[in-house]
Amino acid sequence: MIENAPLLTIKKKIPRPTKKQIFSFSSVQTGHIVDAMGGLGAMDGKIKSVTDNSLVCGVALTCQCGPADNLAAIAAIEMSSPGDIIIASTDNFEATAVMGDIMLGIAKNRGVKGFVTDGFVRDLIGIKKIGLPCFSKGVIPNSPAKNGPGKIGTPVVVGGVNVNSGDIIVGDLDGVVVVPYTQISEIIKNLDGVFAAEKEMETKVNSGLKKLNLIKNIFDDGKVKEID
């Protein structure tokens, strides 16, 4: 017989990146970070900023809310440290919101940098006034319950990406990217090559570049078939 789950399951020991590591991503475009991770790492494109200030960088604090409930998200805010970004999994539930302006206001007062969910939020006018970057799949007025069960600090999947507390989260107008804690140093090194390649291509484009060598090589190698 399966026992009833506790209302909340909490993992308190969470590894945290250094301030220097976080700063390394603070002004980097999400697309460049993805390039440094081999082309992957972004959440589902449906998860977008619903606020005017979309640029955010911080440390993931995860919570598993499940459908139509936000007890774990409220508890995560209570557990948060300055610089955290709350990552709330709802199992892609869309019939109720998982967060509103009051709790996001409390989150901001605690130093939380942003909120990301695979569900919906509500009270958009209030959220925009608060000024806390918020990413979700949409907005809906329906309110959630606060019954649990839920988890805080444990691994979650949001937008098709595995997220662990302690990962670095970067969001901008293009979406949200997850930098795994265990790969932070490697990805920072890879960014140097990405920046160099981007700068080189920008210089060429600004100088009048009209085509890529990639396409030229395909034509030159006879890999194109012309038809009438």
N, C-alpha and C positions, 0 to 999 in steps of 0.2 A: 504494500500500500504506500502511495506517495504522500509524504508529509506536506502540509501547507508551507509555501515559501514564506520566508520572513518578509516584512513590508519593504525593508531596504537591506541590500547587501553592499557593503562598502569596502573598497580596497584603499587603504590610507597611504601605504608606502608606494610613492610614485616617483620614478626618476625624473629629473628636471634638467634640461639643457642649460648651459651657461648663458649669462647675459651677452657675452661676445658672440656665441653661436646664434642666438636669437637675432641680434643686431645684423648679422651677416645676411639675413633674409628680409629685413625690415623694409627695404625699398626696392625689392626685386620683383619684377613682373611674374605672375604665376606661370605664364608660358615659358619663360626662361628657366624657371625651376623645374618644370616638367621636362624640358630638354636636357637638363642636368641629371635627370633620373631615367633617361632612356626613352622618353616619350609618354610615360604614364605617371599616375599619381593624383590626377584631378578627380574630384567628385562628379557625379552625374550633372550634366549641363543644365538640368532643370532646377538645381539648387543655385539660386541667384540672390544677389543683394536686393533687399527690399527697402534699403535706406539710402540716403544721398551720399553718405560717407562709406564707401565700400572698401577702402584700403585698410587692411588689418593684418597684424602679425603677432602671434603669441603662442602659448603652450596649451595643448589640448588637455581638457579635463572632461572625460567621457561620462555619459549617463545613458542607461538603457531604460527608456520609459515604457515602451510598448504602446499599443493602440489606445487612444482616448484617455490617457492618464499622464500627469506631469509631476507626480510626487518625486520621482528621481531627479527631475530637472530642478525642482525647488531645493532639494537637498544638496545637489551639486553646487548651486549658487551659495548655499550656506557653508559649504566646504571649500569654496574657491579661494585662491590666493591672487594678489595683484599680478596682472599679466596673463592670466588664464583666458582661454577661449572655451566656452561651454559647447561641447559636441553632443547633441541630443538625438539618439536614435528612437524613432517611433515605429519602426518596421514599415516605413513608407505610408503611414496612416494619414488620410486626407480629410476625414469627415469632421474632425475637431482640431482646434489649435492646440499646440503644446506649450505656448508661451505668449505672454502679453506684456503691455508696457509697464505695469507695476513691478513685476518681478525683474524685468530688464533694468528698470530704474534702480532697484536694490543691487542688482549685479554691478551696475556702473559705479554705485557708491562704494562697492567693495574692491574696485580696481579691475574688474573683469574687462577684457579688451573687446570681446565680441561673442556672438551666439550663432551657432550653425546647427541646422536640423534638416532631416530628410522629410519632415512633416510640414505643417502649416503654422503660422503665427496669427495673432489678432491685435487689435488696437493700434493700427498702423500710424495714425496721426500722432498718438502718444509716443510710439517707438521713435518716430522721426524727431520729435521734440527732445527726447532723451539724448539722441545722438550716438547711441551705441551701435556699431556695425552689426547688422543682422542678416543672415543668409537663410533662406528657406525655399521650399517648393511653391509657396503661395501664401495667400492670406484668406482667412475665413473667420467669421464671428463666433462660431460655435465654441463653447468652452469645454475643457477636459475635466475629468474627475481627478481626485487626489487620493486614490485608494491603494496604489501599488499593485503588485510588487514591482520593485525597480532595483537597478544596480548603479553604483557610482564608482568610477575608476577602473572598471573592467573593460576588456576589449569590446569594441562594437564595430559594426559595418554600417557606414553612412554613405549614401550615394555610390554604392558599389566599391568602396575603398575601406580597407581595414584601418581602424584608428585605435591607437593605444594612448592612454594618458601619458603625457611626457613628449609626445610627438610635437613637432612645430607645425603650426597651421598658418597658411598665408591665404588671404582672400583679396580679390580686387574685382573690377568690372567683368572680367572673364570667368570668374568662378572661384572655387576653393581647392587648394592643393594641400596634401598631407605629406610632410617630410618625416619619415620614420626616425625615431630617436636613435636607433642603432646605426643609421646611415648618415647622420648629420655631417660628420667630418668629411666623409667621402663626397657627399653632394656639394659641400662648400668648395672643395677642390675642383670638382667638375664645372662649377659655375665660371671659373676663370676662363676655361676654354669656350664656354657658351658666349660669354661677354665679348671675347676676342672675335669670334666668328660673326656675331651680330654686328659689331662695330665695322668689321670689314665689309659686310654686305650692305650696311646702311651707307657707307662711303661710296660704294659702287653705284647704288641706286640714286643717290644724290648727284652723282656725276653723270647720270644718264643711262645706266644699264637698262637694256631692253629685253634681254633673254638670259636664261640660265644655261650653264654648260651641261647640266643634266639633260635637257631636251636636245641640245646640239649633239651630244654624244650618241643619243638614241638614233637620231637621223644619220649621223656619220657611220654608225655601226650597221646600218641596213636593217634596223629592227622595226621599220615602219612599212606598212603595206598600203599603197595608194589604190583607191577604188573609184570608179566612175559614179 
